[in-house]
Amino acid sequence: MVEILGRTPHATTLRDLVVMRAAYGDKPLLICRDEVLTYADADRLSNRVANQLLARGLVKGDVVAAFMYNAVEQALLWFGCAKIGAVYASLNVSLAKDDLAYSLNDTGAKLFVVDEELAPVFNGALPSLEITPEVFVHGDPACVPGAALLDELIEGDETLPDADVGMTDPVCIVYTGGSTSMPKGVLAPHLYYIAAAMRYQEIADATEDDVHYANSHFFHIGGQQFGVTGPLYCGMTGVMDRWFSASKYWEIVRKYGATILDPLGTMMSVLLLVPESPLDKRHKARVGVGIAASQVRRELKEEFETRFGTPMLEVYAMTEMGVLLCSERMHDRRQGSCGRPHGWAEFLIVDDEDNPLPQGETGQILIRPTVPNSVMQRYINKPDETIAAWGNLWYHSGDLGYLDADGYVYFVGREAHWIRRRGENVSAFEVEKAMTAHPAVQDCGVVGVPSELGEEDIKAYVEVVAGADQPAPEDLVAWCRERIAYFKTPRYIEFVAEFPRTMTKNEIARHELRALGIGTCWDADNP
């Protein structure tokens, strides 16, 4: 058995971990929208899925994609893939037809599962698909031509299939926003999830008596880790819902006796807007694990901890490197920092040419793992982007920050092409691509501007085609919403006669646009 930082993991693959944890029997592993998946059923029913996939001709390395809201069936599909060496790709439910077609084509999926209520988006994407996966519907299969009922994949033989599945084999594709290109599919191996679960156990001091209420989705690494693999590794229960709801949040925490939480910084902002109540501290939540420093001011995080009586441990993470790579611990906190890597990785701060910077000086954050096979393997179908990300054998995060003398990491901001909105990573390039497809748009520059809830909102600067009528901002937003996810559509639009451009490459100088801020432009929230 492999040792990781002096510890022997319970298992090194999700396949083995699910089989091992079946001994917990009727204990809930996942409660999703009040539906309960026990540890025993997770093992038994995922064997059915695995055998059904094999019967349909899927083999090791093939991809199963899903376009579904959070549901226990997603866990079964993922575990079924893990048991035969197949790869699971859960796609963002907010995708519109164009970006769904892009992502699905990118996965090359042999089998696809879609929620009934998302079928119209999939049907709209069909003309742009370059692949022909076998389609199953979570709901009425009549909503998609030629589709079958998802239940057919959860029937039949409950025998664990023979398969050669190792810790370095890929098990999942998770999409992350691109900084200068389309979203990238991160290919993650089995050990990636095991290592993250070990970090989760360390950070939260998690035991089998804990309950985690997860506030993300299966298509995010946070939802996969906090809702499923962290609890699975620790022998505890994960709770997920369809969407984050501020009005129901603490009600759900109390209902399930959640002891560990993971609200993002923007979620903390919204929860603090709810009127104070005598029930604010009447819960069992003993610790929160999540990202706040990159999203909200420190005072808001402190207000959250005081009002709700739950310490919030800051982490620094990204899909490529795995969640919780750098973190605070209850015994090791430093104000304003994201904590330390605790042996899991090395951090380096560099200038624009990758030269190391002195302690306390801000530059790009570079990361190098210390545990083999615990981070992404590559971006699928993007060898150039993969190589570029690992320039000089360090992963280039695109984030700005600094280190102090004791190795604590401080996040400062993101580079211009990357926008963080409502917990989602948005590629400025992708928004610009959708906007410039409009016949009246000559060019477009997209930047992030401050949001009143924390993180950023999206502002688009638009240059109109010479001689064309200036389109209404409402029409441009509607144009985007037909093509890309709602969270990627601009809130602010400002028309310009010409763009500021860089001297060397004549590119739009986004840093100058960012410096202009919101200004007095058109606002979709206050048109």
RODO-2510 file (C-alpha; in nm, 4 decimals, decimal comma):
residues 527
     n   res          X          Y          Z
     1     m     0,0000     0,0000     0,0000
     2     v     0,1204     0,3496    -0,0854
     3     e     0,2148     0,5884     0,1942
     4     i     0,1168     0,9539     0,1660
     5     l     0,3083     1,1953     0,3886
     6     g     0,3727     0,9161     0,6353
     7     r     0,0124     0,7911     0,6358
     8     t    -0,1424     0,4860     0,4732
     9     p    -0,4727     0,5816     0,3022
    10     h    -0,7786     0,3643     0,3511
    11     a    -0,7727     0,2955    -0,0247
    12     t    -0,6071     0,4436    -0,3318
    13     t    -0,9023     0,4219    -0,5749
    14     l    -1,2679     0,5172    -0,5518
    15     r    -1,3526     0,1643    -0,6625
    16     d    -1,1810     0,0096    -0,3601
    17     l    -1,3062     0,2788    -0,1225
    18     v    -1,6725     0,2245    -0,2170
    19     v    -1,6347    -0,1514    -0,1786
    20     m    -1,4597    -0,1131     0,1579
    21     r    -1,7160     0,1297     0,2962
    22     a    -2,0080    -0,1018     0,2124
    23     a    -1,9476    -0,2413     0,5612
    24     y    -2,1218     0,0689     0,6992
    25     g    -2,4448    -0,0895     0,5751
    26     d    -2,7572     0,1198     0,6206
    27     k    -2,5738     0,4325     0,7321
    28     p    -2,6500     0,7229     0,4937
    29     l    -2,3565     0,8153     0,2719
    30     l    -2,5414     1,0807     0,0751
    31     i    -2,8693     1,2590     0,1396
    32     c    -2,9656     1,4599    -0,1664
    33     r    -3,2937     1,6487    -0,1845
    34     d    -3,4190     1,4247     0,0983
    35     e    -3,3392     1,1040    -0,0940
    36     v    -3,1068     0,8742     0,1021
    37     l    -2,8263     0,6642    -0,0450
    38     t    -2,6820     0,4242     0,2113
    39     y    -2,3262     0,2950     0,2075
    40     a    -2,4468    -0,0562     0,1244
    41     d    -2,6669     0,0672    -0,1610
    42     a    -2,3884     0,2873    -0,2968
    43     d    -2,1795    -0,0265    -0,3438
    44     r    -2,4584    -0,2594    -0,4546
    45     l    -2,6297    -0,0254    -0,6999
    46     s    -2,3079     0,1091    -0,8485
    47     n    -2,2166    -0,2522    -0,9312
    48     r    -2,5368    -0,2622    -1,1347
    49     v    -2,4357     0,0554    -1,3163
    50     a    -2,0865    -0,0816    -1,3807
    51     n    -2,2242    -0,4014    -1,5344
    52     q    -2,4750    -0,2084    -1,7448
    53     l    -2,1961     0,0114    -1,8805
    54     l    -1,9942    -0,2966    -1,9719
    55     a    -2,2989    -0,4523    -2,1382
    56     r    -2,3322    -0,1423    -2,3548
    57     g    -1,9746    -0,1718    -2,4741
    58     l    -1,8023     0,0841    -2,2533
    59     v    -1,4484    -0,0008    -2,1562
    60     k    -1,1738     0,1438    -1,9419
    61     g    -1,1068     0,5058    -2,0360
    62     d    -1,4468     0,5685    -2,1980
    63     v    -1,6425     0,8719    -2,0812
    64     v    -1,9914     0,8914    -1,9304
    65     a    -2,1225     1,2500    -1,9236
    66     a    -2,4171     1,3861    -1,7280
    67     f    -2,6180     1,7072    -1,7477
    68     m    -2,8106     1,6773    -1,4222
    69     y    -2,8978     1,8600    -1,1050
    70     n    -2,7622     1,7142    -0,7814
    71     a    -2,9098     1,3677    -0,7286
    72     v    -2,8059     1,0378    -0,5708
    73     e    -2,8070     0,8894    -0,9209
    74     q    -2,5033     1,1013    -1,0005
    75     a    -2,3081     0,9286    -0,7239
    76     l    -2,4131     0,5889    -0,8598
    77     l    -2,3062     0,6812    -1,2124
    78     w    -1,9704     0,8068    -1,0883
    79     f    -1,9043     0,5028    -0,8689
    80     g    -2,0147     0,2729    -1,1515
    81     c    -1,7588     0,4360    -1,3800
    82     a    -1,4913     0,4069    -1,1105
    83     k    -1,5508     0,0334    -1,0816
    84     i    -1,4648    -0,0379    -1,4461
    85     g    -1,2041     0,2336    -1,5045
    86     a    -1,4389     0,4597    -1,7002
    87     v    -1,4371     0,8397    -1,6611
    88     y    -1,7285     1,0492    -1,5334
    89     a    -1,7917     1,4041    -1,6561
    90     s    -2,0665     1,6022    -1,4857
    91     l    -2,1500     1,9195    -1,6808
    92     n    -2,2664     2,2520    -1,5409
    93     v    -2,6478     2,2639    -1,5380
    94     s    -2,6398     2,6343    -1,6254
    95     l    -2,4905     2,5724    -1,9692
    96     a    -2,6833     2,6975    -2,2699
    97     k    -2,6988     2,5112    -2,6009
    98     d    -2,3695     2,6373    -2,7463
    99     d    -2,1520     2,5796    -2,4424
   100     l    -2,3220     2,2440    -2,3722
   101     a    -2,2373     2,1314    -2,7250
   102     y    -1,8785     2,2477    -2,6806
   103     s    -1,8309     2,0638    -2,3501
   104     l    -2,0045     1,7456    -2,4603
   105     n    -1,8034     1,7304    -2,7818
   106     d    -1,4899     1,7912    -2,5789
   107     t    -1,5569     1,4913    -2,3524
   108     g    -1,6155     1,2530    -2,6436
   109     a    -1,8722     1,0774    -2,4219
   110     k    -1,9993     0,7340    -2,5247
   111     l    -2,2997     0,7608    -2,2920
   112     f    -2,4917     1,0687    -2,1774
   113     v    -2,7490     1,1239    -1,9032
   114     v    -2,9721     1,4327    -1,8964
   115     d    -3,2381     1,5589    -1,6569
   116     e    -3,5848     1,5834    -1,8104
   117     e    -3,6092     1,9559    -1,7347
   118     l    -3,2727     2,0172    -1,9029
   119     a    -3,3709     1,8247    -2,2154
   120     p    -3,4665     2,1399    -2,4119
   121     v    -3,1099     2,2669    -2,3790
   122     f    -2,9695     1,9331    -2,4932
   123     n    -3,2136     1,9161    -2,7848
   124     g    -3,1031     2,2657    -2,8845
   125     a    -2,7398     2,1517    -2,8775
   126     l    -2,8011     1,8416    -3,0914
   127     p    -2,7335     2,0085    -3,4299
   128     s    -2,3862     2,1108    -3,3047
   129     l    -2,2869     1,7724    -3,1630
   130     e    -1,9993     1,5895    -3,3267
   131     i    -2,0566     1,2732    -3,1231
   132     t    -2,3522     1,0355    -3,0920
   133     p    -2,3633     0,9083    -2,7330
   134     e    -2,6280     0,6671    -2,6119
   135     v    -2,8728     0,8925    -2,4219
   136     f    -3,0607     0,8248    -2,0977
   137     v    -3,3049     1,0586    -1,9263
   138     h    -3,3523     1,1178    -1,5555
   139     g    -3,7300     1,1487    -1,5939
   140     d    -3,9487     1,0947    -1,8995
   141     p    -3,7327     0,9641    -2,1873
   142     a    -3,9852     1,0887    -2,4423
   143     c    -3,8391     1,4394    -2,4020
   144     v    -3,5306     1,3383    -2,6042
   145     p    -3,5633     1,1524    -2,9372
   146     g    -3,4370     0,7951    -2,9097
   147     a    -3,3469     0,8188    -2,5399
   148     a    -3,3979     0,5529    -2,2715
   149     l    -3,4909     0,5749    -1,9030
   150     l    -3,2009     0,6242    -1,6616
   151     d    -3,3437     0,3533    -1,4363
   152     e    -3,2331     0,0988    -1,6960
   153     l    -2,8733     0,1676    -1,5923
   154     i    -2,9508     0,0873    -1,2280
   155     e    -3,0928    -0,2595    -1,2840
   156     g    -2,9523    -0,6102    -1,3060
   157     d    -2,6315    -0,7800    -1,1934
   158     e    -2,4969    -0,6663    -0,8541
   159     t    -2,1659    -0,8523    -0,8828
   160     l    -1,8513    -0,6408    -0,8645
   161     p    -1,7052    -0,6656    -1,2154
   162     d    -1,3440    -0,7677    -1,2597
   163     a    -1,1396    -0,4673    -1,3645
   164     d    -0,7817    -0,3488    -1,3479
   165     v    -0,8245    -0,0046    -1,1903
   166     g    -0,5266     0,1752    -1,0411
   167     m    -0,4709     0,4963    -0,8493
   168     t    -0,3218     0,6713    -1,1549
   169     d    -0,6143     0,5863    -1,3817
   170     p    -0,8412     0,8814    -1,4635
   171     v    -1,1817     0,8787    -1,2957
   172     c    -1,3329     1,2203    -1,3616
   173     i    -1,3358     1,5229    -1,5899
   174     v    -1,4138     1,8511    -1,4165
   175     y    -1,4519     2,1688    -1,6185
   176     t    -1,2853     2,4870    -1,5078
   177     g    -1,3035     2,8343    -1,6575
   178     g    -1,0323     2,9219    -1,9074
   179     s    -0,8324     3,2411    -1,8733
   180     t    -0,7632     3,3038    -2,2432
   181     s    -0,9494     3,0163    -2,4093
   182     m    -1,2623     2,8048    -2,3825
   183     p    -1,3291     2,6128    -2,0564
   184     k    -1,0868     2,3305    -1,9976
   185     g    -1,1665     1,9774    -1,8877
   186     v    -0,9394     1,8756    -1,6002
   187     l    -0,8635     1,5029    -1,6075
   188     a    -0,8294     1,3789    -1,2493
   189     p    -0,7031     1,0364    -1,1358
   190     h    -0,8344     0,8271    -0,8486
   191     l    -0,5584     0,9332    -0,6085
   192     y    -0,6500     1,2985    -0,6663
   193     y    -0,9753     1,2360    -0,4758
   194     i    -0,8157     1,0181    -0,2101
   195     a    -0,5497     1,2800    -0,1346
   196     a    -0,8111     1,5564    -0,1171
   197     a    -1,0206     1,3442     0,1190
   198     m    -0,7198     1,2934     0,3449
   199     r    -0,6679     1,6700     0,3553
   200     y    -1,0364     1,7160     0,4287
   201     q    -1,0101     1,4806     0,7255
   202     e    -0,7061     1,6692     0,8538
   203     i    -0,8539     2,0174     0,8171
   204     a    -1,1985     1,9486     0,9622
   205     d    -1,0837     1,6860     1,2167
   206     a    -1,3615     1,4820     1,0571
   207     t    -1,4847     1,1546     1,2069
   208     e    -1,7582     0,9117     1,1123
   209     d    -1,9921     1,0967     1,3496
   210     d    -1,9814     1,4151     1,1422
   211     v    -2,2348     1,5331     0,8847
   212     h    -2,1307     1,7692     0,6044
   213     y    -2,3827     2,0008     0,4402
   214     a    -2,2345     2,0743     0,0976
   215     n    -2,3345     2,3865    -0,0911
   216     s    -2,1970     2,3121    -0,4357
   217     h    -2,2790     2,0810    -0,7237
   218     f    -2,1626     1,7555    -0,8763
   219     f    -2,0143     1,9494    -1,1668
   220     h    -1,7845     2,1366    -0,9230
   221     i    -1,4920     1,9781    -0,7492
   222     g    -1,6229     2,1314    -0,4253
   223     g    -1,9509     1,9429    -0,4515
   224     q    -1,7756     1,6174    -0,5393
   225     q    -1,5345     1,6536    -0,2477
   226     f    -1,7561     1,7952     0,0272
   227     g    -2,0737     1,6116    -0,0641
   228     v    -1,9346     1,2725    -0,1608
   229     t    -1,5682     1,1707    -0,1479
   230     g    -1,4728     1,3462     0,1770
   231     p    -1,7637     1,1875     0,3661
   232     l    -1,7022     0,8529     0,1918
   233     y    -1,3400     0,8486     0,3040
   234     c    -1,4280     0,9450     0,6621
   235     g    -1,7287     0,7128     0,6918
   236     m    -1,9665     1,0038     0,7543
   237     t    -2,2757     1,1469     0,5846
   238     g    -2,2860     1,4141     0,3149
   239     v    -2,5924     1,6274     0,2508
   240     m    -2,6556     1,8075    -0,0795
   241     d    -2,9468     2,0073    -0,2154
   242     r    -3,0441     2,1241    -0,5593
   243     w    -2,9394     2,4867    -0,5053
   244     f    -2,8076     2,7046    -0,2281
   245     s    -3,0982     2,8756    -0,0503
   246     a    -3,0324     3,1502     0,2043
   247     s    -3,3832     3,1265     0,3479
   248     k    -3,3605     2,7500     0,4043
   249     y    -2,9902     2,7170     0,4777
   250     w    -2,9909     2,6988     0,8573
   251     e    -3,3152     2,5026     0,8543
   252     i    -3,1391     2,2286     0,6561
   253     v    -2,8314     2,2490     0,8811
   254     r    -3,0520     2,1879     1,1850
   255     k    -3,2676     1,9233     1,0147
   256     y    -2,9736     1,6940     0,9412
   257     g    -2,7545     1,7893     1,2353
   258     a    -2,4757     1,9130     1,0055
   259     t    -2,1473     1,9607     1,1888
   260     i    -1,9291     2,0764     0,8948
   261     l    -2,0234     2,3478     0,6438
   262     d    -1,8624     2,4948     0,3328
   263     p    -2,0321     2,8228     0,2343
   264     l    -1,8348     3,0240    -0,0174
   265     g    -1,7602     3,3848     0,0634
   266     t    -2,0484     3,5119    -0,1496
   267     m    -2,2842     3,2706     0,0283
   268     m    -2,1700     3,4175     0,3596
   269     s    -2,2633     3,7611     0,2233
   270     v    -2,6132     3,6482     0,1352
   271     l    -2,6654     3,4623     0,4641
   272     l    -2,5741     3,7758     0,6552
   273     l    -2,8483     3,9648     0,4698
   274     v    -3,1120     3,7385     0,6274
   275     p    -3,2618     3,9072     0,9382
   276     e    -3,1012     3,7999     1,2647
   277     s    -3,2830     3,5317     1,4614
   278     p    -3,2618     3,3663     1,8049
   279     l    -3,1970     3,0464     1,6067
   280     d    -2,8743     3,1784     1,4508
   281     k    -2,6548     2,9750     1,6868
   282     r    -2,8926     2,6862     1,7483
   283     h    -2,7199     2,4271     1,5364
   284     k    -2,4453     2,1664     1,5609
   285     a    -2,2099     2,3148     1,3012
   286     r    -1,8689     2,3197     1,4657
   287     v    -1,6515     2,4265     1,1700
   288     g    -1,6725     2,5675     0,8202
   289     v    -1,4264     2,4968     0,5400
   290     g    -1,4240     2,7210     0,2369
   291     i    -1,2975     3,0103     0,0312
   292     a    -1,3627     3,3600     0,1575
   293     a    -1,0426     3,5623     0,1180
   294     s    -1,0715     3,5751    -0,2607
   295     q    -1,4376     3,6729    -0,2508
   296     v    -1,5293     3,8966     0,0436
   297     r    -1,3587     4,1342     0,2814
   298     r    -1,2138     3,9904     0,6018
   299     e    -1,4587     4,1807     0,8238
   300     l    -1,7526     3,9992     0,6660
   301     k    -1,6018     3,6595     0,7402
   302     e    -1,5453     3,7658     1,1015
   303     e    -1,9051     3,8908     1,1237
   304     f    -2,0254     3,5514     0,9987
   305     e    -1,8211     3,3642     1,2573
   306     t    -1,9484     3,5857     1,5389
   307     r    -2,3141     3,5810     1,4388
   308     f    -2,3433     3,2077     1,3700
   309     g    -2,0820     3,0822     1,6140
   310     t    -1,8960     2,8731     1,3573
   311     p    -1,5236     2,9229     1,2843
   312     m    -1,4579     2,9370     0,9100
   313     l    -1,1274     2,7852     0,8029
   314     e    -0,9837     2,9525     0,4961
   315     v    -0,8452     2,7374     0,2138
   316     y    -0,6706     2,8020    -0,1164
   317     a    -0,7538     2,5596    -0,3920
   318     m    -0,8289     2,5109    -0,7593
   319     t    -0,9617     2,2301    -0,9730
   320     e    -0,6265     2,1533    -1,1322
   321     m    -0,4444     2,1105    -0,8017
   322     g    -0,7249     1,9573    -0,5973
   323     v    -0,9294     2,1124    -0,3206
   324     l    -0,7902     2,2099     0,0195
   325     l    -0,4306     2,2101    -0,1020
   326     c    -0,3465     2,4982     0,1295
   327     s    -0,5489     2,5654     0,4422
   328     e    -0,5936     2,6996     0,7881
   329     r    -0,6372     2,4516     1,0718
   330     m    -0,8130     2,5119     1,4025
   331     h    -0,4735     2,5187     1,5738
   332     d    -0,2998     2,7102     1,2946
   333     r    -0,4693     3,0304     1,1771
   334     r    -0,3189     3,3585     1,0671
   335     q    -0,5414     3,6572     0,9962
   336     g    -0,5738     3,7433     0,6296
   337     s    -0,4001     3,4306     0,5042
   338     c    -0,5230     3,1142     0,3333
   339     g    -0,3103     2,9084     0,5701
   340     r    -0,0197     2,6836     0,4711
   341     p     0,0200     2,3744     0,2479
   342     h     0,1116     2,1490     0,5447
   343     g     0,3486     1,9399     0,3373
   344     w     0,1149     1,8750     0,0439
   345     a     0,2764     2,1216    -0,1974
   346     e     0,5421     2,3867    -0,2480
   347     f     0,4394     2,7464    -0,3217
   348     l     0,6444     3,0054    -0,5075
   349     i     0,5710     3,3702    -0,5914
   350     v     0,7171     3,4936    -0,9204
   351     d     0,7276     3,7926    -1,1528
   352     d     0,6133     3,7960    -1,5176
   353     e     0,9209     3,5955    -1,6225
   354     d     0,8935     3,3331    -1,3461
   355     n     1,1721     3,4834    -1,1387
   356     p     1,1147     3,4236    -0,7643
   357     l     1,0087     3,7298    -0,5658
   358     p     1,1072     3,8146    -0,2075
   359     q     0,8785     3,7383     0,0867
   360     g     0,5926     3,9818     0,1116
   361     e     0,6106     4,0914    -0,2537
   362     t     0,3067     4,0232    -0,4709
   363     g     0,3345     3,8144    -0,7861
   364     q     0,1798     3,5107    -0,9523
   365     i     0,1247     3,2055    -0,7296
   366     l     0,3034     2,8941    -0,8581
   367     i     0,2461     2,5487    -0,7083
   368     r     0,4288     2,2162    -0,7193
   369     p     0,2811     1,9059    -0,5526
   370     t     0,4887     1,6915    -0,3176
   371     v     0,2637     1,3845    -0,3499
   372     p     0,2794     1,2120    -0,6930
   373     n    -0,0481     1,1573    -0,8785
   374     s    -0,2444     1,3802    -0,6404
   375     v    -0,3184     1,6574    -0,8924
   376     m    -0,4643     1,6738    -1,2415
   377     q    -0,3100     1,4684    -1,5190
   378     r    -0,3810     1,7123    -1,8014
   379     y    -0,6412     1,9244    -1,9744
   380     i    -0,8242     1,6951    -2,2137
   381     n    -0,7680     1,7737    -2,5824
   382     k    -0,5487     2,0707    -2,4914
   383     p    -0,1813     1,9669    -2,4885
   384     d    -0,0531     2,3198    -2,5461
   385     e    -0,2538     2,4593    -2,2561
   386     t    -0,1354     2,1741    -2,0341
   387     i     0,2288     2,2435    -2,1154
   388     a     0,1823     2,6171    -2,0690
   389     a     0,0184     2,5679    -1,7291
   390     w     0,3220     2,3700    -1,6106
   391     g     0,5882     2,6090    -1,7391
   392     n     0,9243     2,5586    -1,5681
   393     l     0,7717     2,2524    -1,3962
   394     w     0,5476     2,4638    -1,1707
   395     y     0,1722     2,4943    -1,2057
   396     h     0,0839     2,8547    -1,2921
   397     s    -0,2344     2,9435    -1,1044
   398     g    -0,3048     3,2774    -1,2689
   399     d    -0,3670     3,4082    -0,9167
   400     l    -0,1776     3,6890    -0,7503
   401     g    -0,0532     3,6668    -0,3928
   402     y     0,2437     3,6648    -0,1604
   403     l     0,4089     3,4535     0,1095
   404     d     0,5154     3,5660     0,4535
   405     a     0,8306     3,4555     0,6341
   406     d     0,6567     3,1502     0,7799
   407     g     0,5174     3,0227     0,4519
   408     y     0,1577     3,1410     0,4934
   409     v    -0,0143     3,2135     0,1621
   410     y    -0,1993     3,5419     0,1051
   411     f    -0,4331     3,5721    -0,1927
   412     v    -0,4464     3,9189    -0,3525
   413     g    -0,6400     3,8867    -0,6782
   414     r    -0,6648     3,7283    -1,0207
   415     e    -0,5145     3,8088    -1,3540
   416     a    -0,7258     4,0120    -1,5929
   417     h    -0,8712     3,7363    -1,8132
   418     w    -1,0211     3,5394    -1,5254
   419     i    -1,3480     3,6480    -1,3614
   420     r    -1,4950     3,4930    -1,0468
   421     r    -1,8721     3,5407    -1,0336
   422     r    -2,1163     3,3833    -0,7852
   423     g    -1,8821     3,0954    -0,7122
   424     e    -1,8177     3,0279    -1,0835
   425     n    -1,5007     3,0779    -1,2852
   426     v    -1,5761     3,2639    -1,6082
   427     s    -1,3459     3,2980    -1,9070
   428     a    -1,3499     3,6532    -2,0456
   429     f    -1,2559     3,4978    -2,3796
   430     e    -1,5702     3,2837    -2,3840
   431     v    -1,8013     3,5787    -2,3142
   432     e    -1,6251     3,7865    -2,5786
   433     k    -1,6646     3,5050    -2,8302
   434     a    -2,0410     3,4962    -2,7751
   435     m    -2,0750     3,8733    -2,7822
   436     t    -1,8718     3,9287    -3,0997
   437     a    -2,0880     3,6761    -3,2852
   438     h    -2,3608     3,9433    -3,2803
   439     p    -2,3781     4,1041    -3,6268
   440     a    -2,3613     4,4586    -3,4854
   441     v    -2,0565     4,3965    -3,2624
   442     q    -1,7141     4,4721    -3,4070
   443     d    -1,5122     4,3923    -3,0947
   444     c    -1,5665     4,3326    -2,7269
   445     g    -1,3599     4,3444    -2,4093
   446     v    -1,4854     4,1728    -2,0948
   447     v    -1,3569     4,2366    -1,7429
   448     g    -1,4567     4,1744    -1,3832
   449     v    -1,5742     4,4656    -1,1697
   450     p    -1,6537     4,4702    -0,7965
   451     s    -1,9857     4,3209    -0,6860
   452     e    -2,1821     4,4331    -0,3841
   453     l    -2,2057     4,0678    -0,2735
   454     g    -1,8328     4,0028    -0,3064
   455     e    -1,6346     3,8479    -0,5905
   456     e    -1,7050     4,0196    -0,9244
   457     d    -1,9709     4,1059    -1,1777
   458     i    -1,9097     4,1011    -1,5523
   459     k    -1,8760     4,4191    -1,7547
   460     a    -1,8587     4,4173    -2,1345
   461     y    -1,7114     4,7031    -2,3355
   462     v    -1,8586     4,6931    -2,6862
   463     e    -1,7383     4,8475    -3,0121
   464     v    -2,0131     4,8601    -3,2756
   465     v    -1,9583     4,7751    -3,6434
   466     a    -1,8981     5,0931    -3,8465
   467     g    -2,2248     5,2176    -3,9922
   468     a    -2,4403     4,9788    -3,7892
   469     d    -2,7057     5,0910    -3,5438
   470     q    -2,6034     5,0573    -3,1808
   471     p    -2,7898     4,7554    -3,0392
   472     a    -2,9874     4,7885    -2,7191
   473     p    -2,7963     4,6515    -2,4179
   474     e    -3,0977     4,4332    -2,3362
   475     d    -3,0714     4,2713    -2,6782
   476     l    -2,7012     4,1968    -2,6304
   477     v    -2,7701     4,0319    -2,2943
   478     a    -3,0523     3,8264    -2,4467
   479     w    -2,8178     3,7283    -2,7308
   480     c    -2,5620     3,6006    -2,4821
   481     r    -2,8150     3,4136    -2,2704
   482     e    -2,9188     3,2105    -2,5743
   483     r    -2,5590     3,0988    -2,6221
   484     i    -2,3807     3,0802    -2,2886
   485     a    -2,4737     3,0133    -1,9262
   486     y    -2,6621     3,2862    -1,7423
   487     f    -2,3770     3,3414    -1,4949
   488     k    -2,1460     3,4227    -1,7868
   489     t    -2,3681     3,6968    -1,9308
   490     p    -2,2615     4,0551    -1,8606
   491     r    -2,4381     4,2623    -1,5988
   492     y    -2,2864     4,5890    -1,7226
   493     i    -2,2489     4,7100    -2,0828
   494     e    -2,0648     5,0175    -2,2024
   495     f    -2,0171     5,1206    -2,5643
   496     v    -1,6779     5,2540    -2,6779
   497     a    -1,5510     5,4156    -2,9964
   498     e    -1,2192     5,2287    -2,9747
   499     f    -1,0258     5,0154    -2,7275
   500     p    -0,7007     5,0869    -2,5470
   501     r    -0,4469     4,8362    -2,6781
   502     t    -0,1114     4,6936    -2,5725
   503     m     0,2033     4,8113    -2,7465
   504     t     0,3520     4,4686    -2,8148
   505     k     0,0608     4,2558    -2,9384
   506     n    -0,2052     4,5220    -3,0057
   507     e    -0,4384     4,3289    -2,7744
   508     i    -0,7175     4,4966    -2,5781
   509     a    -0,5582     4,6387    -2,2622
   510     r    -0,7983     4,4794    -2,0145
   511     h    -0,6100     4,6117    -1,7164
   512     e    -0,7007     4,9634    -1,8318
   513     l    -1,0654     4,8649    -1,8691
   514     r    -1,0655     4,7109    -1,5208
   515     a    -0,9257     5,0321    -1,3779
   516     l    -1,2318     5,2205    -1,5085
   517     g    -1,4565     5,0221    -1,2738
   518     i    -1,8346     5,0172    -1,3095
   519     g    -1,8775     5,3832    -1,3981
   520     t    -2,2163     5,5055    -1,5175
   521     c    -2,2827     5,2357    -1,7766
   522     w    -2,5993     5,0340    -1,8397
   523     d    -2,6801     4,7893    -1,5591
   524     a    -2,8961     4,4825    -1,6230
   525     d    -3,0032     4,4824    -1,2573
   526     n    -3,1082     4,8489    -1,2794
   527     p    -3,1811     4,9124    -1,6482
***
